[in-house]
Amino acid sequence: MTRSEYGSPGSTARSAGRHSGRGAKQALARLAAGKEVTVEWKKRDRYGRIVGKVVYDGKDVDLALVREGMCWWYRKYAHEQTPADRVLYEEAETKARGNGLGLWRDPHPVPPWEWRREQHGR
Protein backbone atom coordinates (compact mmCIF):
# COMPACT_ATOMS: atom_id res chain seq x y z
CA MET A 1 0.00 0.00 0.00
CA THR A 2 1.40 3.41 -0.89
CA ARG A 3 0.96 6.63 1.06
CA SER A 4 -1.46 7.87 -1.63
CA GLU A 5 -3.69 4.84 -1.06
CA TYR A 6 -4.32 5.64 2.59
CA GLY A 7 -4.57 8.66 4.80
CA SER A 8 -4.12 9.16 8.49
CA PRO A 9 -6.68 10.96 10.58
CA GLY A 10 -3.80 12.13 12.75
CA SER A 11 -1.11 13.50 10.48
CA THR A 12 -0.46 15.13 7.17
CA ALA A 13 2.87 15.72 5.50
CA ARG A 14 3.71 18.68 3.38
CA SER A 15 2.91 18.12 -0.24
CA ALA A 16 5.64 16.61 -2.39
CA GLY A 17 6.08 19.95 -4.17
CA ARG A 18 7.34 21.43 -0.93
CA HIS A 19 10.94 20.86 0.15
CA SER A 20 9.98 19.04 3.37
CA GLY A 21 7.64 16.70 1.51
CA ARG A 22 10.66 14.72 0.37
CA GLY A 23 11.93 14.49 3.96
CA ALA A 24 8.58 13.11 5.11
CA LYS A 25 8.57 10.58 2.28
CA GLN A 26 12.11 9.46 3.16
CA ALA A 27 11.23 9.18 6.85
CA LEU A 28 8.13 7.13 6.02
CA ALA A 29 10.24 4.84 3.82
CA ARG A 30 12.80 4.42 6.61
CA LEU A 31 10.09 3.55 9.11
CA ALA A 32 7.87 1.28 7.01
CA ALA A 33 9.04 0.55 3.45
CA GLY A 34 9.43 -3.14 2.74
CA LYS A 35 8.11 -4.02 6.19
CA GLU A 36 4.95 -5.81 7.08
CA VAL A 37 2.64 -3.19 8.55
CA THR A 38 -0.90 -3.19 9.83
CA VAL A 39 -3.38 -0.45 8.99
CA GLU A 40 -5.98 0.02 11.70
CA TRP A 41 -8.91 1.66 9.95
CA LYS A 42 -12.64 2.28 10.12
CA LYS A 43 -13.48 4.33 7.03
CA ARG A 44 -12.57 5.46 3.55
CA ASP A 45 -12.34 9.07 2.45
CA ARG A 46 -14.28 10.63 -0.42
CA TYR A 47 -11.63 9.36 -2.86
CA GLY A 48 -11.97 5.78 -1.66
CA ARG A 49 -8.67 5.78 0.25
CA ILE A 50 -8.43 3.97 3.56
CA VAL A 51 -8.15 6.37 6.49
CA GLY A 52 -6.29 4.74 9.32
CA LYS A 53 -3.26 4.35 11.51
CA VAL A 54 -0.21 2.53 10.15
CA VAL A 55 1.41 0.31 12.76
CA TYR A 56 4.77 -1.43 12.48
CA ASP A 57 6.17 -3.58 15.26
CA GLY A 58 3.49 -2.24 17.62
CA LYS A 59 4.40 1.40 16.94
CA ASP A 60 2.26 4.10 15.27
CA VAL A 61 4.26 5.13 12.19
CA ASP A 62 2.40 8.42 11.70
CA LEU A 63 2.99 9.37 15.33
CA ALA A 64 6.70 8.70 14.80
CA LEU A 65 6.63 11.10 11.81
CA VAL A 66 4.99 13.80 13.94
CA ARG A 67 7.60 13.25 16.68
CA GLU A 68 10.39 13.73 14.13
CA GLY A 69 8.80 16.92 12.83
CA MET A 70 8.19 15.32 9.45
CA CYS A 71 4.49 16.06 9.40
CA TRP A 72 1.79 18.05 11.12
CA TRP A 73 -0.81 16.78 13.54
CA TYR A 74 -4.01 17.29 11.58
CA ARG A 75 -6.23 18.82 14.25
CA LYS A 76 -9.17 19.08 11.86
CA TYR A 77 -9.53 15.30 12.08
CA ALA A 78 -8.59 14.88 15.73
CA HIS A 79 -12.18 13.86 16.47
CA GLU A 80 -11.52 10.70 14.43
CA GLN A 81 -8.68 9.69 16.75
CA THR A 82 -9.03 8.04 20.11
CA PRO A 83 -8.70 10.41 23.07
CA ALA A 84 -5.36 8.78 23.94
CA ASP A 85 -4.04 9.29 20.38
CA ARG A 86 -5.12 12.95 20.41
CA VAL A 87 -3.01 13.49 23.54
CA LEU A 88 0.00 11.65 22.07
CA TYR A 89 -0.13 13.51 18.75
CA GLU A 90 -0.54 16.91 20.39
CA GLU A 91 2.39 16.24 22.74
CA ALA A 92 4.53 14.94 19.87
CA GLU A 93 3.92 18.00 17.71
CA THR A 94 4.47 20.39 20.62
CA LYS A 95 7.83 18.76 21.43
CA ALA A 96 8.92 18.67 17.77
CA ARG A 97 8.03 22.38 17.42
CA GLY A 98 9.84 23.28 20.64
CA ASN A 99 12.96 21.39 19.55
CA GLY A 100 12.93 22.77 16.01
CA LEU A 101 12.80 19.33 14.42
CA GLY A 102 12.07 18.68 10.74
CA LEU A 103 9.60 21.14 9.26
CA TRP A 104 9.76 23.17 12.49
CA ARG A 105 13.27 24.36 11.51
CA ASP A 106 11.44 26.75 9.19
CA PRO A 107 10.58 29.90 11.17
CA HIS A 108 7.27 30.22 9.27
CA PRO A 109 6.13 26.75 8.22
CA VAL A 110 3.05 26.66 6.01
CA PRO A 111 0.55 23.92 6.83
CA PRO A 112 0.02 21.56 3.88
CA TRP A 113 -3.71 22.30 3.72
CA GLU A 114 -2.91 26.02 3.25
CA TRP A 115 -0.15 25.29 0.74
CA ARG A 116 -2.47 23.07 -1.33
CA ARG A 117 -5.19 25.73 -1.24
CA GLU A 118 -2.68 28.32 -2.53
CA GLN A 119 -1.52 25.97 -5.29
CA HIS A 120 -5.07 25.31 -6.45
CA GLY A 121 -6.20 28.91 -6.14
CA ARG A 122 -8.95 28.17 -3.63
Stockholm file with secondary structure:
# STOCKHOLM 1.0

chainA/1-122         MTRSEYGSPGSTARSAGRHSGRGAKQALARLAAGKEVTVEWKKRDRYGRIVGKVVYDGKDVDLALVREGMCWWYRKYAHEQTPADRVLYEEAETKARGNGLGLWRDPHPVPPWEWRREQHGR
#=GR chainA/1-122 SS CCGGGEECSSEECCCTTSHHHHHHHHHHHHHHTTSCCEEEEEEECTTSCEEEEEEETTEEHHHHHHHTTSSEECGGGGGGSCHHHHHHHHHHHHHHHHTTCGGGGSSSCCCHHHHHHHHTTC
#=GC SS_cons         CCGGGEECSSEECCCTTSHHHHHHHHHHHHHHTTSCCEEEEEEECTTSCEEEEEEETTEEHHHHHHHTTSSEECGGGGGGSCHHHHHHHHHHHHHHHHTTCGGGGSSSCCCHHHHHHHHTTC
//
